[in-house]
Amino acid sequence: MNCETFESLMADALGDELAPGQHPAFDEHLAACTTCRQEFESLRATAATMHSLPGPQRVTVRREGSRLVLEERSDHQLRLDASHQKPSTAASSPLKILRYAAGLLIAFTGGYGFHAVIMARDAIRTAETIVQADKQDDGETSLQGSIVQAHSRKPKRSDLAKCLIAMSARKR
Amino acid sequence: MSTIGKPPTDRFEDYTSEVYGWAFRLLGRHHDALDVVQEVFLRWNTQCRSAAPDRPRGWLRRVTLNRAIDVRRQRHGQAAIDVTGDEVQIRYEDVAACLDHETLRNDITLALDQLSDVQRSVLVAKTYDEMTFAQIAGELGLALSTVKTHYLRALRTVHDRLQPRWAKETPS
């Protein structure tokens, strides 16, 4: 490799983008040519010095109406955050969500089941009342009339469809 | 990052942290960096009223660096440590290190001031944003070889500017 080729690869080498196949020839020239080595070392030192300049620790952006508000976290705040943060918090976040979801599902299913049991019990009771009324009236009151009557007595808690099913089961 | 179809304010919001980071890197003070962000935001809105920049990130980096250099120039001769009201913001445990960083920041900013807009953008994108040459070429709409040439020239200029600093550090 001559100095001209070395020069053309210098940017890649300084930017850590030199292809693996180019390393041996580049290193060989670097070791052999003093001028190129000095140039390369000085530029590498410059890049490293620039890189050593500290940037912001952390900045959060939030919006207040039409204004953008940026807040920097100081070293002290960062230390406080670190001491208050539990080590497993980040890892357990999805687990927490799953746990909450499972809890909600169980509560919903349980609530719905309880409601269904209450409704079924009410339906059976209503059906029994209607059947008894039918027996007492000795067939004078029509079945449909009894249902409508029962339904109007307890419009919220009686379920017409369930009444019919329960009644047909009882009558059989 | 999809910014198509968003109003200018929202599109700026996507880059706010980066704008702040570029400004802070050169200024080293939270409040000065915030001032630069606000000014860049105003310029962004003005620009978007006529025509939104094709390459927003490149545009914002260029404008932010220029503005930060202006602020640094205006600040020349002021105290190195940021004093805001009764709150003294010393972000480092070692005050000497703080002052050293401040001097370095000053030297680097003045060195960047010597560069052209494109050279400055390429150098900052490579050093602080850690982008590859191909990414920089895509963002700035330049050829890959041109980007590498700009990078080398920029590093050489910064090196020449920092030379007295190194000579002072290592007396022969």
Interface residues (C-beta under 8 A of the other chain):
Chain A: M10 A11 D12 L14 G15 E17 S42 L43 A45 T46 A47 T49 M50 H51 S52 L53 P54 G55 P56 Q57 V59 V61 R63 S66 L68 L70 E72 S74 D75
Chain B: T9 F12 E13 T16 S17 Y20 G21 F24 R25 H30 A33 L34 V37 F41 Q89 R91 H101 L104 R105 I108 L123 K126 T127 Y128 T132 F133 K148 T149 Y151 L152 L155 R156 V158 H159 L162 W166
